[in-house]
Amino acid sequence: AFETVKGAFDMGAKCYLITNGATSVQKARLKDQEFMKFISGICISESVGFNKPDVEYFDKAEEIFGVKFDSKTLIVGDSLSSDIIAVCK
């Protein structure tokens, strides 16, 4: 994860973290991760009231980050159906 995030950051990309789960659990997992220094924002499902891959989740993430996911957006996940399928529609 570190090399991927750092590589994208070094190329000038803004890096955001989107994740399902409980806010307290996810923040504890991420707290000491070295790649977090390259992350511009975090969207956690419990905090926004929607889960990936619901379209509403991605709409809320765009609002939080002040960005629009488009053809230049790279979303990396471990499952197409549970992580990013809504963005592909």
N, CA, C and O atoms as CSV, one atom per row, in Angstrom:
chain,resi,resn,atom,element,x,y,z
A,1,ALA,N,N,0.824,-1.191,0.000
A,1,ALA,CA,C,0.000,0.000,0.000
A,1,ALA,C,C,0.873,1.263,0.000
A,1,ALA,O,O,0.576,2.231,-0.699
A,2,PHE,N,N,1.934,1.239,0.778
A,2,PHE,CA,C,2.788,2.425,0.878
A,2,PHE,C,C,3.332,2.820,-0.494
A,2,PHE,O,O,3.234,3.983,-0.885
A,3,GLU,N,N,3.900,1.869,-1.224
A,3,GLU,CA,C,4.509,2.176,-2.518
A,3,GLU,C,C,3.476,2.713,-3.507
A,3,GLU,O,O,3.773,3.629,-4.275
A,4,THR,N,N,2.274,2.153,-3.495
A,4,THR,CA,C,1.223,2.600,-4.408
A,4,THR,C,C,0.800,4.020,-4.103
A,4,THR,O,O,0.728,4.859,-5.001
A,5,VAL,N,N,0.521,4.290,-2.843
A,5,VAL,CA,C,0.072,5.630,-2.454
A,5,VAL,C,C,1.183,6.652,-2.666
A,5,VAL,O,O,0.934,7.732,-3.202
A,6,LYS,N,N,2.386,6.329,-2.258
A,6,LYS,CA,C,3.511,7.257,-2.436
A,6,LYS,C,C,3.778,7.514,-3.912
A,6,LYS,O,O,4.039,8.649,-4.310
A,7,GLY,N,N,3.713,6.461,-4.727
A,7,GLY,CA,C,3.933,6.620,-6.161
A,7,GLY,C,C,2.910,7.541,-6.798
A,7,GLY,O,O,3.263,8.396,-7.610
A,8,ALA,N,N,1.647,7.373,-6.437
A,8,ALA,CA,C,0.600,8.243,-6.967
A,8,ALA,C,C,0.803,9.680,-6.495
A,8,ALA,O,O,0.669,10.625,-7.272
A,9,PHE,N,N,1.123,9.830,-5.232
A,9,PHE,CA,C,1.377,11.152,-4.648
A,9,PHE,C,C,2.554,11.827,-5.348
A,9,PHE,O,O,2.485,13.008,-5.686
A,10,ASP,N,N,3.622,11.084,-5.562
A,10,ASP,CA,C,4.814,11.628,-6.224
A,10,ASP,C,C,4.530,12.062,-7.658
A,10,ASP,O,O,5.230,12.921,-8.194
A,11,MET,N,N,3.498,11.471,-8.290
A,11,MET,CA,C,3.118,11.855,-9.650
A,11,MET,C,C,2.152,13.040,-9.647
A,11,MET,O,O,1.696,13.480,-10.703
A,12,GLY,N,N,1.846,13.550,-8.459
A,12,GLY,CA,C,0.977,14.717,-8.361
A,12,GLY,C,C,-0.483,14.413,-8.096
A,12,GLY,O,O,-1.320,15.315,-8.123
A,13,ALA,N,N,-0.796,13.159,-7.841
A,13,ALA,CA,C,-2.184,12.782,-7.585
A,13,ALA,C,C,-2.576,13.112,-6.146
A,13,ALA,O,O,-1.757,13.042,-5.229
A,14,LYS,N,N,-3.828,13.468,-5.976
A,14,LYS,CA,C,-4.402,13.579,-4.638
A,14,LYS,C,C,-4.854,12.174,-4.247
A,14,LYS,O,O,-5.483,11.473,-5.041
A,15,CYS,N,N,-4.537,11.778,-3.050
A,15,CYS,CA,C,-4.873,10.435,-2.580
A,15,CYS,C,C,-5.865,10.532,-1.426
A,15,CYS,O,O,-5.622,11.220,-0.435
A,16,TYR,N,N,-6.978,9.837,-1.573
A,16,TYR,CA,C,-8.019,9.808,-0.558
A,16,TYR,C,C,-8.263,8.358,-0.165
A,16,TYR,O,O,-8.048,7.439,-0.955
A,17,LEU,N,N,-8.707,8.177,1.045
A,17,LEU,CA,C,-8.978,6.835,1.532
A,17,LEU,C,C,-10.475,6.700,1.762
A,17,LEU,O,O,-11.069,7.497,2.489
A,18,ILE,N,N,-11.088,5.690,1.141
A,18,ILE,CA,C,-12.504,5.410,1.342
A,18,ILE,C,C,-12.618,3.993,1.874
A,18,ILE,O,O,-12.017,3.066,1.329
A,19,THR,N,N,-13.391,3.829,2.941
A,19,THR,CA,C,-13.444,2.525,3.586
A,19,THR,C,C,-14.781,2.292,4.278
A,19,THR,O,O,-15.398,3.222,4.797
A,20,ASN,N,N,-15.213,1.048,4.276
A,20,ASN,CA,C,-16.373,0.640,5.055
A,20,ASN,C,C,-15.915,0.300,6.456
A,20,ASN,O,O,-14.748,-0.020,6.682
A,21,GLY,N,N,-16.837,0.370,7.385
A,21,GLY,CA,C,-16.531,-0.058,8.740
A,21,GLY,C,C,-16.853,0.974,9.788
A,21,GLY,O,O,-17.350,2.064,9.504
A,22,ALA,N,N,-16.549,0.590,11.017
A,22,ALA,CA,C,-16.766,1.469,12.155
A,22,ALA,C,C,-15.671,2.526,12.204
A,22,ALA,O,O,-14.494,2.220,12.018
A,23,THR,N,N,-16.059,3.748,12.451
A,23,THR,CA,C,-15.118,4.863,12.457
A,23,THR,C,C,-13.970,4.635,13.436
A,23,THR,O,O,-12.808,4.813,13.073
A,24,SER,N,N,-14.278,4.245,14.659
A,24,SER,CA,C,-13.222,4.068,15.663
A,24,SER,C,C,-12.249,2.959,15.277
A,24,SER,O,O,-11.043,3.085,15.491
A,25,VAL,N,N,-12.767,1.876,14.711
A,25,VAL,CA,C,-11.907,0.758,14.291
A,25,VAL,C,C,-11.003,1.176,13.137
A,25,VAL,O,O,-9.802,0.905,13.154
A,26,GLN,N,N,-11.575,1.832,12.142
A,26,GLN,CA,C,-10.787,2.222,10.973
A,26,GLN,C,C,-9.734,3.264,11.335
A,26,GLN,O,O,-8.599,3.183,10.865
A,27,LYS,N,N,-10.094,4.235,12.160
A,27,LYS,CA,C,-9.109,5.242,12.557
A,27,LYS,C,C,-7.967,4.613,13.339
A,27,LYS,O,O,-6.813,5.010,13.175
A,28,ALA,N,N,-8.270,3.640,14.184
A,28,ALA,CA,C,-7.217,2.956,14.945
A,28,ALA,C,C,-6.298,2.175,14.013
A,28,ALA,O,O,-5.083,2.162,14.214
A,29,ARG,N,N,-6.861,1.525,12.996
A,29,ARG,CA,C,-6.053,0.763,12.029
A,29,ARG,C,C,-5.135,1.664,11.213
A,29,ARG,O,O,-4.013,1.285,10.877
A,30,LEU,N,N,-5.621,2.851,10.901
A,30,LEU,CA,C,-4.887,3.744,10.005
A,30,LEU,C,C,-3.915,4.669,10.718
A,30,LEU,O,O,-2.998,5.204,10.095
A,31,LYS,N,N,-4.102,4.859,11.992
A,31,LYS,CA,C,-3.372,5.863,12.759
A,31,LYS,C,C,-1.858,5.834,12.548
A,31,LYS,O,O,-1.253,6.884,12.336
A,32,ASP,N,N,-1.254,4.691,12.601
A,32,ASP,CA,C,0.206,4.591,12.532
A,32,ASP,C,C,0.726,4.122,11.172
A,32,ASP,O,O,1.897,3.765,11.043
A,33,GLN,N,N,-0.135,4.124,10.168
A,33,GLN,CA,C,0.295,3.695,8.840
A,33,GLN,C,C,1.140,4.792,8.188
A,33,GLN,O,O,0.741,5.956,8.145
A,34,GLU,N,N,2.294,4.406,7.691
A,34,GLU,CA,C,3.222,5.379,7.106
A,34,GLU,C,C,2.630,6.105,5.894
A,34,GLU,O,O,2.946,7.270,5.654
A,35,PHE,N,N,1.775,5.422,5.133
A,35,PHE,CA,C,1.226,6.048,3.932
A,35,PHE,C,C,0.231,7.162,4.243
A,35,PHE,O,O,-0.114,7.934,3.348
A,36,MET,N,N,-0.238,7.268,5.481
A,36,MET,CA,C,-1.238,8.279,5.817
A,36,MET,C,C,-0.732,9.704,5.584
A,36,MET,O,O,-1.542,10.617,5.418
A,37,LYS,N,N,0.574,9.913,5.569
A,37,LYS,CA,C,1.088,11.259,5.321
A,37,LYS,C,C,0.817,11.720,3.886
A,37,LYS,O,O,0.952,12.903,3.573
A,38,PHE,N,N,0.436,10.783,3.023
A,38,PHE,CA,C,0.134,11.111,1.636
A,38,PHE,C,C,-1.374,11.209,1.379
A,38,PHE,O,O,-1.786,11.492,0.254
A,39,ILE,N,N,-2.188,10.984,2.388
A,39,ILE,CA,C,-3.640,10.936,2.239
A,39,ILE,C,C,-4.239,12.324,2.512
A,39,ILE,O,O,-3.990,12.925,3.557
A,40,SER,N,N,-5.028,12.817,1.558
A,40,SER,CA,C,-5.627,14.142,1.673
A,40,SER,C,C,-6.971,14.134,2.396
A,40,SER,O,O,-7.436,15.183,2.843
A,41,GLY,N,N,-7.595,12.976,2.515
A,41,GLY,CA,C,-8.885,12.892,3.196
A,41,GLY,C,C,-9.318,11.457,3.366
A,41,GLY,O,O,-8.854,10.562,2.660
A,42,ILE,N,N,-10.220,11.247,4.320
A,42,ILE,CA,C,-10.732,9.909,4.615
A,42,ILE,C,C,-12.255,9.969,4.660
A,42,ILE,O,O,-12.829,10.908,5.210
A,43,CYS,N,N,-12.902,8.969,4.082
A,43,CYS,CA,C,-14.353,8.818,4.157
A,43,CYS,C,C,-14.631,7.415,4.697
A,43,CYS,O,O,-14.276,6.419,4.066
A,44,ILE,N,N,-15.259,7.344,5.854
A,44,ILE,CA,C,-15.567,6.066,6.503
A,44,ILE,C,C,-17.084,5.888,6.510
A,44,ILE,O,O,-17.825,6.797,6.886
A,45,SER,N,N,-17.533,4.711,6.093
A,45,SER,CA,C,-18.957,4.471,5.898
A,45,SER,C,C,-19.802,4.802,7.119
A,45,SER,O,O,-20.850,5.433,6.977
A,46,GLU,N,N,-19.385,4.403,8.300
A,46,GLU,CA,C,-20.184,4.678,9.491
A,46,GLU,C,C,-20.390,6.179,9.690
A,46,GLU,O,O,-21.446,6.606,10.157
A,47,SER,N,N,-19.404,6.961,9.343
A,47,SER,CA,C,-19.478,8.414,9.525
A,47,SER,C,C,-20.433,9.085,8.549
A,47,SER,O,O,-20.975,10.150,8.845
A,48,VAL,N,N,-20.646,8.466,7.377
A,48,VAL,CA,C,-21.487,9.101,6.359
A,48,VAL,C,C,-22.853,8.433,6.199
A,48,VAL,O,O,-23.728,8.969,5.518
A,49,GLY,N,N,-23.043,7.270,6.821
A,49,GLY,CA,C,-24.347,6.615,6.778
A,49,GLY,C,C,-24.624,5.768,5.562
A,49,GLY,O,O,-25.757,5.328,5.365
A,50,PHE,N,N,-23.622,5.527,4.741
A,50,PHE,CA,C,-23.757,4.670,3.561
A,50,PHE,C,C,-22.532,3.771,3.476
A,50,PHE,O,O,-21.475,4.101,4.013
A,51,ASN,N,N,-22.675,2.631,2.800
A,51,ASN,CA,C,-21.556,1.708,2.594
A,51,ASN,C,C,-21.172,1.655,1.130
A,51,ASN,O,O,-22.015,1.834,0.251
A,52,LYS,N,N,-19.890,1.407,0.868
A,52,LYS,CA,C,-19.478,1.070,-0.495
A,52,LYS,C,C,-20.141,-0.257,-0.813
A,52,LYS,O,O,-20.224,-1.102,0.079
A,53,PRO,N,N,-20.605,-0.488,-1.995
A,53,PRO,CA,C,-20.470,0.334,-3.198
A,53,PRO,C,C,-21.689,1.200,-3.515
A,53,PRO,O,O,-21.885,1.559,-4.676
A,54,ASP,N,N,-22.512,1.547,-2.528
A,54,ASP,CA,C,-23.685,2.375,-2.795
A,54,ASP,C,C,-23.283,3.697,-3.451
A,54,ASP,O,O,-22.301,4.324,-3.054
A,55,VAL,N,N,-24.039,4.103,-4.442
A,55,VAL,CA,C,-23.774,5.364,-5.131
A,55,VAL,C,C,-23.765,6.524,-4.136
A,55,VAL,O,O,-22.968,7.453,-4.266
A,56,GLU,N,N,-24.656,6.468,-3.143
A,56,GLU,CA,C,-24.731,7.540,-2.151
A,56,GLU,C,C,-23.416,7.681,-1.373
A,56,GLU,O,O,-23.030,8.785,-0.989
A,57,TYR,N,N,-22.741,6.564,-1.149
A,57,TYR,CA,C,-21.445,6.610,-0.458
A,57,TYR,C,C,-20.443,7.443,-1.269
A,57,TYR,O,O,-19.767,8.319,-0.730
A,58,PHE,N,N,-20.361,7.156,-2.555
A,58,PHE,CA,C,-19.410,7.871,-3.410
A,58,PHE,C,C,-19.815,9.337,-3.582
A,58,PHE,O,O,-18.955,10.214,-3.660
A,59,ASP,N,N,-21.120,9.601,-3.643
A,59,ASP,CA,C,-21.582,10.989,-3.696
A,59,ASP,C,C,-21.129,11.742,-2.445
A,59,ASP,O,O,-20.666,12.879,-2.534
A,60,LYS,N,N,-21.263,11.108,-1.291
A,60,LYS,CA,C,-20.867,11.740,-0.029
A,60,LYS,C,C,-19.351,11.936,0.014
A,60,LYS,O,O,-18.872,12.970,0.480
A,61,ALA,N,N,-18.603,10.959,-0.465
A,61,ALA,CA,C,-17.139,11.086,-0.494
A,61,ALA,C,C,-16.725,12.260,-1.383
A,61,ALA,O,O,-15.836,13.028,-1.015
A,62,GLU,N,N,-17.355,12.404,-2.537
A,62,GLU,CA,C,-17.057,13.543,-3.403
A,62,GLU,C,C,-17.328,14.861,-2.681
A,62,GLU,O,O,-16.548,15.808,-2.776
A,63,GLU,N,N,-18.430,14.903,-1.968
A,63,GLU,CA,C,-18.791,16.117,-1.222
A,63,GLU,C,C,-17.758,16.418,-0.136
A,63,GLU,O,O,-17.320,17.558,0.010
A,64,ILE,N,N,-17.379,15.406,0.612
A,64,ILE,CA,C,-16.399,15.580,1.690
A,64,ILE,C,C,-15.052,16.047,1.146
A,64,ILE,O,O,-14.425,16.946,1.706
A,65,PHE,N,N,-14.618,15.433,0.058
A,65,PHE,CA,C,-13.300,15.735,-0.501
A,65,PHE,C,C,-13.305,16.968,-1.402
A,65,PHE,O,O,-12.248,17.526,-1.696
A,66,GLY,N,N,-14.476,17.390,-1.836
A,66,GLY,CA,C,-14.551,18.519,-2.754
A,66,GLY,C,C,-14.013,18.182,-4.128
A,66,GLY,O,O,-13.404,19.023,-4.789
A,67,VAL,N,N,-14.241,16.941,-4.561
A,67,VAL,CA,C,-13.775,16.479,-5.870
A,67,VAL,C,C,-14.922,15.792,-6.599
A,67,VAL,O,O,-15.962,15.501,-6.008
A,68,LYS,N,N,-14.726,15.538,-7.874
A,68,LYS,CA,C,-15.676,14.777,-8.675
A,68,LYS,C,C,-14.933,13.565,-9.226
A,68,LYS,O,O,-13.945,13.713,-9.944
A,69,PHE,N,N,-15.407,12.371,-8.892
A,69,PHE,CA,C,-14.793,11.167,-9.444
A,69,PHE,C,C,-15.134,11.100,-10.926
A,69,PHE,O,O,-16.297,11.212,-11.316
A,70,ASP,N,N,-14.102,10.915,-11.748
A,70,ASP,CA,C,-14.299,10.879,-13.189
A,70,ASP,C,C,-13.361,9.863,-13.821
A,70,ASP,O,O,-12.843,8.982,-13.134
A,71,SER,N,N,-13.142,9.978,-15.116
A,71,SER,CA,C,-12.312,9.006,-15.832
A,71,SER,C,C,-10.849,9.051,-15.417
A,71,SER,O,O,-10.088,8.145,-15.757
A,72,LYS,N,N,-10.439,10.083,-14.693
A,72,LYS,CA,C,-9.062,10.169,-14.213
A,72,LYS,C,C,-8.928,9.666,-12.775
A,72,LYS,O,O,-7.849,9.727,-12.186
A,73,THR,N,N,-10.030,9.171,-12.221
A,73,THR,CA,C,-10.035,8.677,-10.847
A,73,THR,C,C,-9.637,7.210,-10.825
A,73,THR,O,O,-10.188,6.395,-11.566
A,74,LEU,N,N,-8.687,6.885,-9.980
A,74,LEU,CA,C,-8.278,5.497,-9.777
A,74,LEU,C,C,-8.747,5.077,-8.398
A,74,LEU,O,O,-8.375,5.679,-7.390
A,75,ILE,N,N,-9.571,4.034,-8.365
A,75,ILE,CA,C,-10.031,3.482,-7.100
A,75,ILE,C,C,-9.461,2.077,-7.002
A,75,ILE,O,O,-9.678,1.240,-7.878
A,76,VAL,N,N,-8.738,1.836,-5.936
A,76,VAL,CA,C,-8.108,0.535,-5.716
A,76,VAL,C,C,-8.847,-0.148,-4.578
A,76,VAL,O,O,-9.052,0.448,-3.520
A,77,GLY,N,N,-9.241,-1.379,-4.787
A,77,GLY,CA,C,-9.932,-2.134,-3.751
A,77,GLY,C,C,-9.630,-3.606,-3.891
A,77,GLY,O,O,-8.970,-4.029,-4.840
A,78,ASP,N,N,-10.113,-4.383,-2.945
A,78,ASP,CA,C,-9.869,-5.823,-3.026
A,78,ASP,C,C,-11.049,-6.570,-3.635
A,78,ASP,O,O,-10.986,-7.787,-3.808
A,79,SER,N,N,-12.132,-5.851,-3.966
A,79,SER,CA,C,-13.293,-6.495,-4.559
A,79,SER,C,C,-14.049,-5.506,-5.436
A,79,SER,O,O,-14.494,-4.461,-4.960
A,80,LEU,N,N,-14.191,-5.830,-6.698
A,80,LEU,CA,C,-14.930,-4.963,-7.611
A,80,LEU,C,C,-16.381,-4.801,-7.126
A,80,LEU,O,O,-16.912,-3.691,-7.126
A,81,SER,N,N,-17.012,-5.895,-6.716
A,81,SER,CA,C,-18.422,-5.827,-6.356
A,81,SER,C,C,-18.669,-5.095,-5.044
A,81,SER,O,O,-19.715,-4.466,-4.886
A,82,SER,N,N,-17.735,-5.162,-4.098
A,82,SER,CA,C,-17.985,-4.507,-2.809
A,82,SER,C,C,-17.276,-3.174,-2.658
A,82,SER,O,O,-17.528,-2.453,-1.692
A,83,ASP,N,N,-16.410,-2.834,-3.574
A,83,ASP,CA,C,-15.645,-1.597,-3.431
A,83,ASP,C,C,-15.970,-0.537,-4.468
A,83,ASP,O,O,-16.135,0.630,-4.114
A,84,ILE,N,N,-16.067,-0.907,-5.738
A,84,ILE,CA,C,-16.084,0.153,-6.751
A,84,ILE,C,C,-17.145,0.022,-7.829
A,84,ILE,O,O,-17.193,0.872,-8.718
A,85,ILE,N,N,-17.981,-0.972,-7.804
A,85,ILE,CA,C,-18.919,-1.190,-8.898
A,85,ILE,C,C,-19.835,0.010,-9.155
A,85,ILE,O,O,-20.194,0.261,-10.306
A,86,ALA,N,N,-20.216,0.747,-8.130
A,86,ALA,CA,C,-21.108,1.895,-8.310
A,86,ALA,C,C,-20.467,2.985,-9.153
A,86,ALA,O,O,-21.160,3.678,-9.898
A,87,VAL,N,N,-19.187,3.144,-9.050
A,87,VAL,CA,C,-18.482,4.184,-9.804
A,87,VAL,C,C,-18.440,3.837,-11.284
A,87,VAL,O,O,-18.363,4.728,-12.130
A,88,CYS,N,N,-18.491,2.545,-11.604
A,88,CYS,CA,C,-18.409,2.098,-12.994
A,88,CYS,C,C,-19.725,2.263,-13.749
A,88,CYS,O,O,-19.752,2.151,-14.975
A,89,LYS,N,N,-20.808,2.525,-13.036
A,89,LYS,CA,C,-22.126,2.615,-13.687
A,89,LYS,C,C,-22.309,3.946,-14.363
A,89,LYS,O,O,-23.357,4.196,-14.959
